[in-house]
Amino acid sequence: MCSRDTRFDGQFITGVHTTGIYCRPSCPATTPKPRNVTFYLTAAAAHEAGLRACKRCLPDAVPGSPAWNTRDDLAARSMRLIADGVVERDGVPGLAARLGYTPRHLARVLVAELGAGPLALARAHRAQTARLLLLGTDLLITDVAFAAGFGSVRQFNDTVATVYERTPSEVRSARRSAPGPESPGVDPADTRLTLQLPARAPFDGAGMLHFLGTRALPGVETATDTSYSRSVRLPRGTATMEVTLSGTDAAPALACSIRLAHLTDLAPLVSRMRRLFDLDADAESIDRHLAADPALAASVARTPGIRLPGSMEPEETLFRALIGQQVSVAAARTTLTRLADALGDRLPGPELRLLFPTAAQIAAGGRAVLRGPGARIETILRVAQSLVAGDLTLSFGQTRAELEASLVALPGIGPWTAGYVAMRVLGSPDILLTSDLALRQGAGRLGLAVEPRSLAARGADWAPWRSYAGMHLWRA
């Protein structure tokens, strides 16, 4: 905090009790005396302590904490689900049920670990979404309230005034009086939004676009060297999104153009876009750790800030992994494109937009579309039927052990698929897929052992960032 180190923005909050405000660690204001400062893991904990957000440094206008992916405990899993809007959709009882605990125990753990209960954490998340909309769009303030997840305009006004010590109109007016171009807004007729999502530097955005573009399914996704767009199902409707690289090397960001069927899906969509592009990763720590291995040092130097691609929808990620088993990326893409074209819903509009088929659609029509070994087809259909029946569930709130165990228990799913899905869906940072042929070929090109057991032994030194080391091997 004394050195105003931007690397820690979003990783913790500094509360200054003499002024009654909380800041990001790099706030340019005069450094307070240590005895007047308390550190918090979440903005909600600062709110519970009676503090308001600093108007100068805007502590919630930064990348989020990487801890919710690196940790796999109840608090971290709760934060992943809260960011996905579960409290707004299902309430605290629904959140607790997904995590397998009673609401009372969940609240007790979150207050002890994070300094605030689930309602306060969800309220802080709604306030941050509201600020993003007020500053980045021209939505009517009433629409902002409901898009951010508030139950009423009065609740929205009270929360914004408490957190930011400004009315919503005053928060918006700060954007208009600020130097620089005004952010593009929204066309109320079809709910189009344009937002900026900050990333933690360094950020290998070009590499992420290449990864997604190589696997893009025509009709569902489009990718270029500078942009990525796709259609997606969300809890209450559908959306299309397009992201382009923005910002600077020191302050990278994604410029996002979004079209939503339901405004209340904005918060889950933003959360999933951040997960897909791994915007909150502690890139400097990861690079420093991996570069300590001479075999990886050159790759880290060539590609600082390499990212771990996430997931927009867990079930889709699972089907893509199942179809991609033991075949090339190109072959998997051909099969997946045929599946989406035959079974996926089409969105209205001048451009052809396909939605990746649901588990129910694959269970009903997959046998007529899928090609390849009979055993693999049976596995895909069995998984689809299990998802429809509720015997198998995938969630951002699962632990890695739970997710992998539920998958490998199904015939036809092995450790590679389970590990790959956990890595993509949960953002698990410490998975090395040593059975992957391309990864082992990359290891050989970097002078590493290619035999799985030997590579796993060498990879022990890369913990807790073995997933990111695997991305370097894939890149090689």
C-alpha positions as CSV (number, residue, x, y, z in Angstrom):
1,M,0.0,0.0,0.0
2,C,2.8,2.4,0.9
3,S,4.4,1.8,-2.5
4,R,1.1,2.1,-4.4
5,D,1.7,-1.2,-6.1
6,T,-1.0,-1.7,-8.8
7,R,-0.4,-5.5,-8.8
8,F,-2.5,-5.8,-5.7
9,D,-5.5,-3.8,-6.9
10,G,-8.5,-6.1,-6.5
11,Q,-6.7,-8.6,-4.3
12,F,-7.5,-6.7,-1.1
13,I,-9.2,-3.5,0.1
14,T,-7.6,-0.9,2.3
15,G,-10.1,0.7,4.8
16,V,-9.2,4.1,6.3
17,H,-11.3,4.6,9.4
18,T,-10.4,8.2,10.0
19,T,-11.8,9.2,6.6
20,G,-14.5,6.5,6.4
21,I,-13.5,5.3,3.0
22,Y,-12.0,2.2,1.4
23,C,-9.5,2.3,-1.4
24,R,-7.5,0.1,-3.8
25,P,-3.9,-0.4,-2.6
26,S,-2.5,1.9,-5.3
27,C,-4.7,4.9,-4.4
28,P,-2.7,8.1,-5.0
29,A,-4.1,9.8,-1.9
30,T,-1.8,10.5,1.0
31,T,-0.8,7.3,2.8
32,P,-2.6,7.1,6.1
33,K,-1.0,6.0,9.4
34,P,-0.9,2.3,9.8
35,R,-3.0,2.4,13.0
36,N,-5.9,3.9,11.0
37,V,-6.0,1.2,8.3
38,T,-7.8,-2.2,8.3
39,F,-7.4,-4.6,5.3
40,Y,-10.4,-6.4,3.9
41,L,-10.7,-9.3,1.4
42,T,-13.9,-7.9,-0.1
43,A,-15.7,-4.6,-0.7
44,A,-18.7,-6.1,1.2
45,A,-16.6,-6.4,4.4
46,A,-15.6,-2.7,4.0
47,H,-19.3,-1.8,3.6
48,E,-20.2,-3.8,6.7
49,A,-17.6,-1.8,8.6
50,G,-19.4,1.4,7.6
51,L,-16.9,2.5,4.9
52,R,-17.7,4.0,1.5
53,A,-15.8,3.6,-1.8
54,C,-13.1,6.2,-2.6
55,K,-14.2,8.6,-5.3
56,R,-10.7,9.2,-6.4
57,C,-9.4,5.6,-7.0
58,L,-12.7,3.8,-7.6
59,P,-11.6,0.6,-5.9
60,D,-14.1,-1.6,-7.7
61,A,-13.0,-0.5,-11.2
62,V,-10.2,-3.0,-11.2
63,P,-9.7,-6.7,-12.0
64,G,-11.2,-9.0,-9.4
65,S,-9.4,-11.2,-6.9
66,P,-7.7,-14.3,-8.4
67,A,-8.2,-16.0,-5.0
68,W,-11.6,-17.3,-5.9
69,N,-10.1,-19.7,-8.5
70,T,-6.9,-20.5,-6.7
71,R,-8.8,-21.4,-3.6
72,D,-11.3,-24.3,-3.6
73,D,-12.9,-23.8,-0.1
74,L,-16.5,-22.9,0.7
75,A,-15.8,-19.1,0.7
76,A,-14.2,-19.2,-2.8
77,R,-16.9,-21.4,-4.3
78,S,-19.5,-19.0,-2.8
79,M,-17.9,-16.0,-4.4
80,R,-17.8,-17.7,-7.8
81,L,-21.6,-18.4,-7.6
82,I,-22.4,-15.0,-6.2
83,A,-20.6,-13.4,-9.2
84,D,-22.7,-15.6,-11.5
85,G,-25.9,-14.1,-10.0
86,V,-27.1,-17.1,-8.0
87,V,-28.3,-15.0,-5.0
88,E,-30.4,-12.8,-7.3
89,R,-32.0,-15.8,-9.0
90,D,-32.4,-18.3,-6.1
91,G,-31.8,-16.3,-2.9
92,V,-29.4,-17.3,-0.1
93,P,-31.2,-20.7,0.4
94,G,-30.6,-21.5,-3.3
95,L,-26.9,-20.6,-2.9
96,A,-26.6,-22.7,0.2
97,A,-28.3,-25.6,-1.4
98,R,-25.9,-25.6,-4.4
99,L,-23.0,-25.6,-2.0
100,G,-24.4,-28.4,0.2
101,Y,-24.8,-26.4,3.5
102,T,-27.5,-24.7,5.5
103,P,-28.0,-21.0,5.0
104,R,-27.0,-20.4,8.6
105,H,-23.7,-22.3,8.3
106,L,-22.9,-20.6,5.0
107,A,-23.4,-17.2,6.5
108,R,-21.3,-18.1,9.5
109,V,-18.4,-19.2,7.3
110,L,-18.5,-16.3,5.0
111,V,-18.6,-13.7,7.8
112,A,-15.6,-15.5,9.4
113,E,-13.6,-15.8,6.2
114,L,-14.6,-12.7,4.2
115,G,-16.1,-10.3,6.7
116,A,-19.6,-10.3,5.3
117,G,-22.5,-12.7,4.7
118,P,-24.0,-13.8,1.4
119,L,-26.5,-11.0,1.2
120,A,-23.9,-8.3,1.8
121,L,-21.5,-9.9,-0.7
122,A,-24.3,-10.0,-3.3
123,R,-25.2,-6.4,-2.5
124,A,-21.6,-5.3,-3.1
125,H,-21.6,-7.2,-6.4
126,R,-24.8,-5.5,-7.5
127,A,-23.4,-2.1,-6.6
128,Q,-20.3,-2.7,-8.7
129,T,-22.4,-3.8,-11.6
130,A,-24.5,-0.7,-11.2
131,R,-21.5,1.6,-11.3
132,L,-20.2,-0.2,-14.4
133,L,-23.5,0.5,-16.1
134,L,-23.9,4.1,-14.9
135,L,-20.4,5.0,-16.2
136,G,-20.3,2.8,-19.3
137,T,-23.8,3.0,-20.8
138,D,-26.7,5.4,-21.4
139,L,-29.3,3.1,-19.9
140,L,-32.1,4.7,-18.0
141,I,-31.3,4.7,-14.3
142,T,-34.4,2.6,-13.7
143,D,-33.1,0.0,-16.2
144,V,-29.7,0.1,-14.5
145,A,-31.3,-0.8,-11.2
146,F,-32.9,-4.0,-12.5
147,A,-30.1,-4.9,-14.8
148,A,-27.7,-4.8,-11.8
149,G,-30.0,-7.2,-9.9
150,F,-31.8,-4.9,-7.5
151,G,-35.3,-5.8,-6.5
152,S,-36.5,-2.2,-6.5
153,V,-35.4,1.3,-7.5
154,R,-35.5,2.4,-3.9
155,Q,-33.1,-0.4,-2.8
156,F,-30.8,0.6,-5.7
157,N,-30.8,4.3,-4.8
158,D,-30.1,3.5,-1.1
159,T,-27.3,1.1,-1.9
160,V,-25.5,3.4,-4.4
161,A,-25.8,6.3,-1.9
162,T,-24.4,4.2,0.9
163,V,-21.5,2.7,-1.1
164,Y,-20.5,5.7,-3.2
165,E,-21.9,8.6,-1.2
166,R,-23.5,9.8,-4.4
167,T,-26.9,9.4,-6.1
168,P,-27.0,7.3,-9.2
169,S,-27.3,10.5,-11.3
170,E,-24.2,11.9,-9.6
171,V,-22.3,8.8,-10.3
172,R,-23.2,9.0,-14.0
173,S,-22.4,12.8,-14.1
174,A,-18.9,12.0,-13.0
175,R,-18.4,10.2,-16.3
176,R,-19.7,13.1,-18.3
177,S,-17.4,15.6,-16.6
178,A,-14.3,13.4,-16.8
179,P,-11.7,14.1,-19.5
180,G,-11.5,12.0,-22.6
181,P,-14.2,10.6,-24.9
182,E,-17.5,9.6,-23.6
183,S,-18.2,5.8,-23.5
184,P,-20.6,4.5,-26.1
185,G,-24.0,3.8,-24.8
186,V,-27.0,1.6,-25.4
187,D,-29.7,1.4,-27.9
188,P,-32.8,0.9,-25.8
189,A,-34.7,-0.8,-28.6
190,D,-32.6,-3.9,-28.5
191,T,-30.6,-3.6,-25.3
192,R,-27.2,-3.2,-26.8
193,L,-24.4,-2.4,-24.3
194,T,-20.8,-1.4,-24.6
195,L,-18.6,-2.0,-21.6
196,Q,-14.9,-2.0,-20.7
197,L,-13.6,-4.9,-18.6
198,P,-10.2,-4.3,-17.0
199,A,-7.6,-7.1,-17.0
200,R,-4.6,-7.6,-14.6
201,A,-1.3,-6.9,-16.5
202,P,0.5,-8.5,-18.2
203,F,-2.3,-9.9,-20.4
204,D,-1.7,-12.2,-23.4
205,G,-4.9,-11.2,-25.1
206,A,-3.7,-12.1,-28.6
207,G,-2.8,-15.6,-27.5
208,M,-6.3,-16.0,-25.9
209,L,-8.0,-14.9,-29.1
210,H,-5.8,-17.4,-31.1
211,F,-6.8,-20.2,-28.8
212,L,-10.5,-19.4,-29.1
213,G,-10.3,-18.8,-32.8
214,T,-8.7,-22.1,-33.5
215,R,-11.6,-23.8,-31.8
216,A,-14.4,-21.4,-33.0
217,L,-17.5,-23.1,-34.4
218,P,-19.0,-21.3,-37.5
219,G,-22.4,-19.9,-36.7
220,V,-21.8,-20.1,-32.9
221,E,-18.5,-18.2,-32.8
222,T,-16.4,-15.8,-34.9
223,A,-12.8,-14.9,-34.1
224,T,-10.1,-12.7,-35.7
225,D,-6.7,-11.6,-34.6
226,T,-8.2,-8.8,-32.6
227,S,-11.8,-9.8,-31.7
228,Y,-14.0,-12.7,-30.6
229,S,-17.8,-12.9,-30.8
230,R,-20.3,-15.6,-30.0
231,S,-23.9,-16.4,-28.9
232,V,-24.6,-17.8,-25.5
233,R,-27.4,-19.0,-23.3
234,L,-27.7,-17.3,-19.9
235,P,-30.0,-18.0,-16.9
236,R,-32.9,-16.0,-18.1
237,G,-32.4,-15.7,-21.9
238,T,-29.8,-15.5,-24.6
239,A,-27.1,-13.0,-25.6
240,T,-24.5,-12.2,-28.2
241,M,-21.2,-10.7,-27.4
242,E,-18.2,-9.3,-29.2
243,V,-14.9,-8.5,-27.4
244,T,-11.9,-6.6,-28.8
245,L,-8.5,-6.0,-27.2
246,S,-8.4,-2.5,-25.6
247,G,-6.4,-0.5,-23.1
248,T,-2.6,-0.4,-22.9
249,D,0.1,-2.9,-21.9
250,A,0.2,-1.4,-18.4
251,A,-3.6,-1.4,-18.1
252,P,-5.1,-3.9,-20.5
253,A,-8.8,-4.3,-21.0
254,L,-11.5,-5.8,-23.2
255,A,-14.0,-3.6,-25.0
256,C,-17.3,-5.6,-25.0
257,S,-20.3,-5.0,-27.2
258,I,-23.2,-7.0,-25.8
259,R,-26.8,-7.7,-26.9
260,L,-29.1,-9.1,-24.3
261,A,-32.5,-10.6,-24.3
262,H,-32.9,-9.8,-20.6
263,L,-31.1,-7.1,-18.8
264,T,-30.9,-9.1,-15.6
265,D,-28.5,-11.5,-17.4
266,L,-25.8,-8.8,-17.6
267,A,-24.0,-9.6,-14.3
268,P,-23.7,-13.3,-15.1
269,L,-22.5,-12.5,-18.6
270,V,-19.9,-10.1,-17.4
271,S,-18.7,-12.7,-14.8
272,R,-18.5,-15.4,-17.4
273,M,-16.6,-13.2,-19.9
274,R,-14.1,-12.4,-17.2
275,R,-13.8,-16.2,-16.5
276,L,-13.5,-17.0,-20.2
277,F,-10.5,-14.6,-20.7
278,D,-9.1,-15.2,-17.2
279,L,-8.9,-11.4,-16.6
280,D,-8.2,-11.7,-12.9
281,A,-5.2,-14.0,-13.0
282,D,-2.2,-12.9,-10.9
283,A,-0.1,-12.9,-14.1
284,E,3.1,-11.4,-12.6
285,S,3.3,-14.1,-9.8
286,I,2.6,-16.9,-12.3
287,D,5.2,-15.7,-14.7
288,R,7.8,-15.2,-12.0
289,H,7.3,-18.6,-10.6
290,L,7.3,-20.4,-14.0
291,A,10.3,-18.5,-15.3
292,A,12.4,-19.9,-12.5
293,D,12.5,-23.1,-14.5
294,P,15.1,-22.7,-17.3
295,A,13.0,-24.9,-19.6
296,L,10.1,-22.4,-19.4
297,A,12.0,-19.2,-19.0
298,A,12.2,-18.4,-22.7
299,S,8.5,-19.2,-23.3
300,V,7.5,-16.9,-20.4
301,A,9.7,-14.1,-21.8
302,R,8.1,-14.5,-25.2
303,T,4.5,-14.7,-23.9
304,P,4.1,-12.7,-20.6
305,G,0.7,-12.9,-19.0
306,I,-0.4,-16.2,-20.6
307,R,-3.9,-17.0,-19.7
308,L,-6.0,-20.1,-18.9
309,P,-9.1,-20.1,-21.1
310,G,-12.3,-20.5,-19.1
311,S,-15.9,-21.4,-19.8
312,M,-19.0,-19.6,-20.7
313,E,-21.2,-22.6,-20.0
314,P,-20.1,-25.7,-18.1
315,E,-22.2,-28.2,-20.1
316,E,-21.0,-26.9,-23.4
317,T,-17.4,-27.2,-22.2
318,L,-18.0,-30.8,-21.2
319,F,-19.5,-31.8,-24.6
320,R,-16.7,-30.1,-26.4
321,A,-14.1,-32.0,-24.3
322,L,-15.9,-35.3,-24.9
323,I,-15.9,-34.8,-28.7
324,G,-12.3,-33.6,-28.6
325,Q,-11.0,-36.7,-26.9
326,Q,-8.2,-38.4,-28.9
327,V,-8.9,-36.4,-32.1
328,S,-7.3,-33.3,-33.5
329,V,-8.6,-29.8,-32.9
330,A,-9.7,-29.6,-36.5
331,A,-11.6,-32.9,-36.4
332,A,-13.3,-31.9,-33.2
333,R,-14.3,-28.6,-34.7
334,T,-15.9,-30.3,-37.7
335,T,-18.0,-32.6,-35.6
336,L,-19.0,-29.8,-33.2
337,T,-20.0,-27.6,-36.1
338,R,-22.2,-30.3,-37.5
339,L,-23.8,-30.9,-34.1
340,A,-24.5,-27.2,-33.6
341,D,-25.9,-26.7,-37.1
342,A,-28.2,-29.7,-36.8
343,L,-29.4,-29.3,-33.2
344,G,-28.7,-25.7,-32.0
345,D,-31.4,-23.0,-31.8
346,R,-31.1,-20.1,-34.2
347,L,-31.4,-16.5,-32.9
348,P,-33.4,-14.0,-34.8
349,G,-31.5,-11.3,-36.7
350,P,-29.8,-10.4,-40.0
351,E,-26.8,-12.6,-39.1
352,L,-27.0,-16.3,-38.7
353,R,-26.4,-17.0,-35.0
354,L,-26.5,-20.5,-33.6
355,L,-26.7,-21.4,-29.9
356,F,-24.7,-24.5,-28.9
357,P,-27.2,-27.3,-28.3
358,T,-28.4,-28.1,-24.8
359,A,-28.0,-31.5,-23.1
360,A,-31.7,-32.2,-23.8
361,Q,-31.2,-31.4,-27.5
362,I,-28.2,-33.7,-27.7
363,A,-29.9,-36.5,-25.8
364,A,-32.9,-36.3,-28.2
365,G,-31.1,-35.9,-31.5
366,G,-27.4,-36.6,-31.1
367,R,-27.5,-40.2,-32.3
368,A,-28.6,-39.1,-35.7
369,V,-25.9,-36.4,-36.0
370,L,-22.8,-37.7,-34.2
371,R,-20.2,-39.7,-36.2
372,G,-17.2,-41.7,-35.0
373,P,-16.6,-44.7,-32.7
374,G,-19.7,-46.1,-31.2
375,A,-18.3,-46.1,-27.7
376,R,-17.7,-42.4,-27.8
377,I,-21.2,-41.7,-29.2
378,E,-22.7,-43.7,-26.4
379,T,-20.6,-41.8,-23.8
380,I,-21.8,-38.5,-25.2
381,L,-25.4,-39.5,-25.2
382,R,-25.1,-41.1,-21.7
383,V,-23.7,-37.8,-20.4
384,A,-26.5,-35.8,-22.0
385,Q,-29.1,-38.0,-20.5
386,S,-27.5,-37.8,-17.0
387,L,-27.4,-34.0,-17.2
388,V,-31.1,-33.9,-18.3
389,A,-32.1,-36.3,-15.5
390,G,-30.1,-34.3,-12.9
391,D,-27.9,-37.3,-12.1
392,L,-24.9,-35.2,-13.2
393,T,-24.5,-31.5,-12.4
394,L,-21.8,-29.1,-13.4
395,S,-21.4,-25.8,-11.6
396,F,-18.9,-23.0,-11.0
397,G,-19.4,-23.6,-7.3
398,Q,-18.1,-27.2,-7.3
399,T,-14.8,-28.2,-5.9
400,R,-12.3,-29.7,-8.3
401,A,-12.4,-33.0,-6.5
402,E,-16.2,-33.2,-6.7
403,L,-16.3,-32.3,-10.4
404,E,-13.6,-34.7,-11.4
405,A,-15.1,-37.5,-9.3
406,S,-18.6,-37.1,-10.8
407,L,-17.2,-37.2,-14.3
408,V,-14.8,-40.2,-14.0
409,A,-17.6,-42.2,-12.4
410,L,-19.3,-42.2,-15.8
411,P,-18.2,-44.9,-18.3
412,G,-16.1,-43.5,-21.1
413,I,-14.7,-40.5,-19.2
414,G,-11.1,-40.6,-18.1
415,P,-8.8,-38.4,-16.2
416,W,-7.9,-36.2,-19.2
417,T,-11.5,-35.1,-19.8
418,A,-12.2,-34.6,-16.1
419,G,-9.1,-32.6,-15.6
420,Y,-9.6,-30.5,-18.8
421,V,-13.2,-29.7,-17.8
422,A,-12.1,-28.7,-14.2
423,M,-9.4,-26.5,-15.6
424,R,-11.8,-24.7,-18.0
425,V,-14.9,-24.5,-15.8
426,L,-13.4,-23.9,-12.4
427,G,-10.3,-22.1,-13.5
428,S,-8.3,-24.6,-11.5
429,P,-4.7,-23.3,-11.8
430,D,-2.8,-26.5,-10.9
431,I,-3.7,-29.2,-13.4
432,L,-1.1,-30.7,-15.7
433,L,-2.6,-33.0,-18.4
434,T,0.4,-35.2,-18.9
435,S,-1.5,-37.7,-21.0
436,D,-2.3,-35.0,-23.6
437,L,-0.3,-35.7,-26.8
438,A,0.1,-32.1,-27.9
439,L,1.2,-31.0,-24.5
440,R,3.8,-33.8,-24.4
441,Q,5.0,-32.8,-27.9
442,G,5.4,-29.2,-26.6
443,A,7.3,-30.4,-23.6
444,G,9.7,-32.2,-26.0
445,R,10.3,-29.0,-28.0
446,L,11.2,-27.3,-24.8
447,G,13.7,-30.0,-23.8
448,L,11.5,-31.6,-21.2
449,A,10.7,-35.3,-20.7
450,V,7.7,-36.4,-22.8
451,E,6.9,-39.6,-20.8
452,P,3.9,-38.8,-18.6
453,R,5.3,-39.9,-15.3
454,S,8.6,-38.1,-15.8
455,L,6.8,-35.0,-17.0
456,A,4.5,-35.1,-14.0
457,A,7.5,-35.3,-11.7
458,R,9.1,-32.3,-13.3
459,G,5.8,-30.5,-13.2
460,A,5.8,-30.7,-9.4
461,D,8.1,-27.7,-9.4
462,W,5.5,-25.7,-11.3
463,A,2.9,-26.0,-8.6
464,P,0.6,-24.2,-7.9
465,W,0.5,-23.0,-11.5
466,R,0.7,-26.2,-13.5
467,S,-2.3,-25.3,-15.6
468,Y,-0.5,-22.2,-16.8
469,A,2.7,-24.2,-17.4
470,G,0.6,-26.6,-19.5
471,M,-0.5,-23.6,-21.6
472,H,3.1,-22.8,-22.3
473,L,3.7,-26.4,-23.4
474,W,0.6,-26.3,-25.7
475,R,1.9,-23.1,-27.1
476,A,5.2,-24.7,-27.9
